[in-house]
Each structure stands twice: as structure tokens, then as C-alpha cells.
Amino acid sequence: MRTILAASALLLVSATPLVRTAPAPVEDALRAFWDAGSTGEAEKRVPKVVAARPSFDDVLSRLKAGRPYGAERTGRVELPTTVRLHPLDNVAEVPPDYTPATRWALRVSLHGGVGRAAPAPGGDAPRPLANRIPGGPEVVLHPRAWAGTEWWKKEAVDNLYTLVDRLKRRYNIDERRIYLTGISDGGTGAYFFGMRSATMWAACLPLNGHPSVLANPDTGVDGELFAGNLVNCPLHAVNGGRDRLYPAASVAPLIEMFKTGGIRVSWQVYPEANHDTSWWPDERPRFEAFLAAHPRVAHPETVSWETERTDRYNRFSWLVVDRLGVRPSDAALPDINQFSPRPALSVPLFERHTPSGRVDATRRGNRFDVKTRGVQAFTLLLSPDVIDFDAPVQVTVNGRRAFDGAVARDITTLLMWAARDNDRTMLYGAELHVTVP
């Protein structure tokens, strides 16, 4: 009888699977995280990294080092996408001497003529590339846009960021030197991104563009525009004096408005130039010197952002606007929107139809001084590169203390923002949610 019971017990033990609770190696989890093909996929792989139970500092150092890059195709690289059922023949140009051991600048170049209808699907002819402003050793992205997917439409914005993300996952792109430029409609598009979605850009360089195009209701811009947001993107603009579409004289009052509002803008006029790039041989040294002088600052000490919505276009760098609405403590923050097309006449550039909110914030060590107008809540993204997590964080909003205390590092927050930004230089260890007093 004892033998039978022992055999039964042995049988029961043998039939019970052994459960191993050892966490997956950090290396394997991070490799899967880096190998994700998109932001969404990377976010889904965050729990696997967290389950490996690495230390915060270990993950931070690995994220700063970044993914390993291998050899990739150089020359013309096709990056097709489909937007609104239209196939878009986006193209990147990768220098023949590209090596993954070096971080490369990325120029995103927006083309003109976006009001043209998309061609019918089909055809094998490759898109001809006319790089009218050849530059130094850099990767150049040429996204495509047509009528209905112009640069100032949500679909075009999403497409552009998808393309940049794809390039950053394959090529060793220097996050400090990703800049946006464009010619004609592309130049106007550069103004749009500076006012609506500026976090990624080291500089915005509109060439032969005009901000007033975006003020035309027929243009169909996605939402409201706030010229004051251009303070976050160093601006270098070029216009021709004889431009048949956007003569420099018509742009001058807007440039003056920008400068009066404290926006950093460098403006170059070529008096004899038409709507072309005949000025490039003379302009190139200025253009490249401007870029060299303005690498992107990952964690600027001062930020300012205005928006009328919180589902998109509500973030700049380490500031996220979460909830809009008037508060009794609102500060008087001036609006940069009045220009003078002729003496003794002042008119608004952009009409406003929806209430907006604005946050101006300055960081000094662990102290934040914030002024708000029309905002009820916002989030500060705290980076271990500039915040001492062993000391209290203090936030003053409109002269009142809104937060004073310790903030804990959080590895999930670190990884989720790393997935969204795909940026080795811009990492956040905590989110601090602040309600305006």
C-alpha cells in the first residue's frame, strides 16, 4: 500500500510543470524593444523590459547608448506609404559614405506644389529628385504630399513623423541635428510645423514660403495657429525680392511681427531673385552656418506653447498641455498676432475660432516657474539629465506654489517616452502632473 501511494505521489509531481519565474534577460528585452518597427510596437514591448527587473540607471544608460546599427542601403532609399488611399512615393537620400559608427544629420525637405491632385495609381517611373539645395554630408528625407494631404493636414504630419521614425530605426541619425526646410509650399509647411509641432526640430528654415498662406481659410489648416510657438524653433527664412508669388516685401511685416514678439528669426532677402533658388550659391554658407550654430537643445530651460486642443499639437519638449479652461489665476500672456501690412494699419494674421491655452515655463535646477493662460492642467516631463531626483521638485504657477515634494524615478515612464520619441538625447524619468491653482 505504501508503495502504491509513493508511486502516485511521484506520478503527481511528475505531471506538474515546473514554473520558472526568472525574468527575461535585459539584453533580450531591450533588443526586442529596439527592433520594433514602429512607436506602437515599441510601446507594446515595454512590459517585457520592465519584467526583466533592471535598475533604472541601467536602462537609462542603455537607452542613451542606443540601439546597435548595422550596414544599410545607401543612395536612393524608397519609403512608400499610403495616406487617404493615395500611395506616396517618399524617398530618402543616404550618402554613399554612410557608416553606422557616425551620427548623421537629417534634413527633412518639403517640396512645393502640394495643391496638385495625386496621380492615378500605377506606373513604374521612379520619382525624379531635384535637390535644389545640395548640402554637406547628411541624410535627406523627401516626403510626398498632394491635394488633401498638404503639409498642414493631420495626415501629412503623421506621415512625416512615421518616415522620420523609420529612418531613425535603420540609420544612425543625430537627434541634435534634425532640421526642417522646404521650398514654396514646403517653406510654408516649415512655418506650420514650427507653430504646431516643433519638438523634433533643431531649426525651421522656410525658403520662398509665406505664413499668410496658412491664414487663408481655403488652405484647410488643421486647427488654429499661434505664431508665438515659433519661439521654440530657431527660424531662418529666405525670400526673393522679385518673387512673383510671395515677394519679400509682403513677408517683411510678418518678419517684423515675429521679431517684435521675441521670436528668434534670421531673414535673408535676395532682391533680384524670383520664385526660384537662384540664390543658393550665395545662401549656402549662411544656411549651413545657421545650422551649425543651432543644434537642438534636448532640455531647454525655457519653453512656451499654445494650443486649442489636447489630443494632438499639445506638447513641446518637456511640457504637455493636458486640460484647457480659464482659471482665476490666469496670467496676462501677450498674443503675437498683429502685423502692419501698411503704415497706420494693424490687423491679425490668424483668425481664432476656438479658445486656446498657453503655458510659459522656466526651469532652474529643480525649480519650475510657470505662467499659464486658459490652461487648467499640464504635465512636466522630468529628465534625469537636468533634474536631481534625490532633491524635492518645486513648481510655482502664476505666483502660487502648485507642487513641492519628491518625485520618484519610474522605469515604465522612462521606456514609454523612449518608445514615443525614439530619441537617445531626450529621456524622461518621471511625469509630474500639475493642476493650475
Secondary structure, 3 states (H helix, E strand, C coil): CHHHHHHHHHHHHHHCCCCCCCCCCHHHHHHHHHHCCCHHHHHHCHHHHHHCCCCHHHHHHHHHHCCCCCCCCCEEEECCEEECCEEECCEEEECCCCCCCCCEEEEEEECCCCCCCCCCCCCCCCCCCCCCCCCCCCEEEECCCCCCCCCCCHHHHHHHHHHHHHHHHHCCEEEEEEEEEEECHHHHHHHHHHHHCCCCCCCEEEECCCCHHHHCHHHCCCCCCCHHHHHHCCEEEEEECCCCCCCHHHHHHHHHHHHHCCCCEEEEEECCCCCCCCCHHHHHHHHHHHHHHCCCCCCCCEEEEEECCCCCCCEECCEEEEEECCCCCCCCCCCCCEEEEECCEEEECCCCCCCCEEEEEEEECCEEEEEEECEEEEEEEECCCCCCCCCCEEEEECCEEEEEECCCCCHHHHHHHHHHHCCCCCCCCEEEEEECC
